[in-house]
Amino acid sequence: MPPPKTMPKILYLIASHTNPAQVAILAERLIQGSADAQVLIHHDGAQPVLDAALFKSRDRIHIFPQPISVQWGSFSVVDAELRCIAWLLQQGIPFDWLVLLSGQDYPIQPLAQFEQLLAQTTYDGFIEHFPAHNPPATQWNWDKHLSFERYWFRYYSVPAQLKWLFRKLYRPVNWNPWLRVKGGRFGAKLALRRRNTPFDGTFSCYAGSQWHTLNRRCVEYIDNFVQDRPDIVEYYRHTMVPDESFFQTILVNRPDLELCNDNLRYISWTPPYPAILQSQDFDALIRSGKYFGRKFDITVDADICDRLDTHSQYPLFRR
């Protein structure tokens, strides 16, 4: 009879932007659910500094000391994670798996079950991925034209005052195969079709959800890759929503990594994309076979988190 496998050391990397009280609840729940887990929080540098006094388990909860300002759709989302990875490796913090969560995620199963999965799996990572030029028909709101616009154009920021104009010009201009204009929560962007890309028969572009669970082998490979291939980093700095392609492209192009095409998250793709999960979603959450849900908002419905805690047999937090 083979000896039982030891539980892996897990590092939860929380990328947060709002509601520090909810971030603290999530971090404490992750620590409470595992004897060895550690948490690193990157709180958006454009927001007020996260107060360490919010956290009780300070020996296992780390706040990234130099957070950067993070804007949706820009390379800053990727850059924040890369900086955290480099910091973890430089500090020598022990971990076997890195789990990327948002500050509005929450565990929907006992964390012991999640640890058991990671202890027994033969995969190196759990990350949604598909060829960017040929997304599956079942992929929500994603087609090859979206991939083409995001990753085959070079984007330039222009004064935010032009956002309203670019929105009006979207349809009359974007039929042009060489030009794109976009205005949205990311500001205003002008994009030109690239004549050359790094994507070819030996290095393909992949895409998928931002959220992932990666073993240390994957994490160290990413850290080495960005140092060895600054050209790829620079290329992605000028794409749109690079966090939904950058890590997939690096990892899937390495054939000796075994990657499960599942990010282990439950997400409801109904307005406001994604939907805020509430008490009426409880049954769907616990029956989903996933381990984390997103997104939650305790100012909208805190009871759902209490019900999930009860399901996982955790004592309730005082909220």
N, C-alpha and C positions, 0 to 999 in steps of 0.2 A: 504494500500500500504506500503510494507516494506521500512524502511529508506535506503537510499543509503549507500553502504559500503564505508568506508574510504579507501583511497589508502594505500597499505602497504609500510613500509619503506624497501628499498632494499639496500643491500650491495653487490657491485660488487667486487669480488676478482679476480684480474688480475695476472696471472702467466706469467711473461715475461722473455725473454732470449736475445732479440736482438732489434735493431732499436728503441732506446729511443724516437725519434721524433714521430714514429708511435704509441707508447704506450701513449704518451702525447695526441695525437689527439683522440685516443679511450677514454681515461679517461675524457677529456673535453667534448666529445660528450655525454657520459653517464650522466655527471653532467648537461649538458645543456638540456637533454631530460627529466629530472625529477626534481621536486622541492625539494625532500627530499633525493634522493639517495646519498650514499656515496661510495667511491672507496678506496680499499686497494690494493696496488701493492706490490707483491713479485717479485723483479727483481733478477735474478740468481746471487748468491753471487760470482760466478766465473767470472762475468763480471764487468766492471767499475761501481762504485756507481752511481745510478740514481740521476741526478741533480734536486733538488726540484724546481729550477728556471724555469724548463720546464713547470710547471703547474701554471695556473692562479687561479684556484679554490682551493686554498690551505686549506681553512677551511673544505672542504668536501673530499679532496683527501689526503690519508695517504700513506706513504711509509714505508713498514715493516722495522723496525730499525735494525734487525739482520738477513739478508737473508742468506740462506745456498747455497752452491754450488749444482746445480741440474744436474743430468746426466740422459739422456733418458734410460728407462728400469730399473732403480734402485728405491729403496725405497725412495730416496731423493725427488722424485716427490710427493709422499704421505706425507712425513715428512714436506715438505714446507707448504702444506695446513693445516696439523694438527697444526703446529706452529702458523699459521695465525689465525686459529679458536680459539686456546687458548688465543692468544693475544687480539682478539676482545672481548672475554668474560671477560677477566681480565680488559680490559680498560673500559668496560661498554658501548661500542659503540652500540647505539640502532639499531636494524634491525629486520625485520620480515622474510626476505628471503635472502639467500646467493646465489649468482649467480657466478659460476666459469667460467672465460673466459681466453683464452690465449691472449698474447699481439698482436696476429695477427687476432683476431676476430673483428667483426664489426656488429652493429645492422643493420638489413635489413628491419625492419618495424618501424614505430613510437614507441618509448618506452612507450608512453601512452597506446598503445594496449597491450603491454606486462604487464604493471602494472594492467590493467583491468583484464587480465587473472588471475593474481595472487590474485587479490582482490576477485574474484568470485569462484575460484577453491575450491573443497573439498579435493584435493590431498595434501599430505604432501611434496611431492617431484616429480620432473621430472628427471628421470635417466634411461638410457637404462640398461636393465638387462635380463639375461637368465641363466639357469643352465649351469655351466661351463662344466659339463660332457655330456650335451646334447644340444649344441647350435642349433638354428634354421637353416634350410637349406638355408634360404635367407641371413644369416649373411655373410657379405663380408669377404672372406679369413680367415674364422675361422671354425675350426672343433674340435672335441673332442681331437684329438691328440695334437693340439696347447695348449688347456687348460691343458692337462696332462703334457706336457713338462714345462709349465710355473709354475703351482701351485702344482704339486705333486713331484717336485724335489727340492733339496736344492742346491743353486748356490754358488760357491766360485770364487772370483776374482783371476786371476793369472796374471803374468807380461804381459803387453800389447804387448811386443815383440812377444808373442806366437800367436797373433791374426791371422797372415797369416797361421801358421801351423794348428790352429784349424779350419780355413775355409777349408783347404784341407782335414782334417780328418772328416769333418761333415758327409759325406755320409758313409764312411766305419765304423765309430764308432757308429753313432746314431741309428743303428738298434738294439743295445743292450738295453734291457728294463730297465737296472739299471744305465746307464751312458749316459751323454750328454756332448758334447763340442761345444762351440759357439764362433764365432768371428765376431764382427761388430762394429757399432759406439759406442756401450757400452763397448768396449774393448774385453778382452778374458775371458771366463767363463768356468769353469768345474762344472758339476752338477751330483749329485748322487740321485737316487730314494730314497724317504723317506719310511721307514718302517711304520711310524705312522704319521697321519695328524689329524688336529682338525675337519675334515669334517666327519660327520656321519648322521644318520637319523634325528637328531634334529638340526644340524648346517651344512648347505650345502654351497658349494662353488658356487658363482655366478660371472658373468663377464659382460662386456659391455664397452661402451665408457667412457672415463675419465670425460667428461664434464657433469655438472649437475646443477640443480636449486633446492635448499632445503630450507624448512622453518626452523624457529628457533628450533622447536621441534626436527627435525632431526639433526641439528647442535649440539645442546646440548647433544643429545643422543650419537653422535659420540665422543664428548669430554669426556663424562662419560665412554663410552665403552673402550676407549684406556687406561684409568686409571684403570678400573676394570679388563681388560683382557690383561695384558702385554704379555701373552703367544701368543695371536693372532698377536699382533704387531711384536713380535720377529719372529714368523713363516714367516710373509710376508716380513720381512727384507731380507730374503734369497730366495725369489722367483724372477721370471723374469716378468717385466712389471706389478708390483703390483697395479699401479694406475688404471688398467682396471679390477680390481676384488675387491680390499680392501673395498671400500665404498659400493659397491653392496652387498658384503657378510655381512657386518655389518647391513645394513638397511633392506635388503629383509628378513633376518632371524628374524626380529621383526614383528610379524604378525599384530600388531595393527597400523602399519604405512600404509597409503594408498599411493602407488607409481605409477605414470604414467610411462609406459614403452616408454618414448620419451624424448630425451634430448633437444628438441626444436631448434636444430642446423641443418643448411644446410651444408653438407660436400660432396665434389665431390671426389669419390674414383677412380680417374684416376692418372696416374703418374704425379708428384713424390710422391703421396700417403701421405697426401691428396694433391689435385691439388691446385695451387694458383688461386684464383677466379679473373676473369678479366671482362672487359666490355661485352664480348660476353655471360657472364653468368647472366647478369642483369635480363632478363625476367624469367629465371629459379629461381633466388633468390626470387624475389618478389611474384612469384606464388607458392612458395614452402609450404606456410603455416607455415614456421619456423620464428623465431624471431632474430636469430643471424646466421651469416655465418662464416666459417673458411676454408682456411686461406687466408688472404689478404697480399699483399706486395706493399707498396706505391712506392718502388723503381722500381717495375715492371709495375704497373698500378695504378696510383692514381685516375684516372678518375672514376673508378668504385665506389669509396667511395663518390666522389662528386655526382654521379648520385643517389646513395642511399640516400644521404642527401637531394637532391632535392625531391625525392620520399616521404621522411618523412617530407618534408616542414621545414627543418632546414636550417639556413643560412650556406653558405659554409665557411669552414676554409680557411685561407690563408696558402697554403702549400709551 
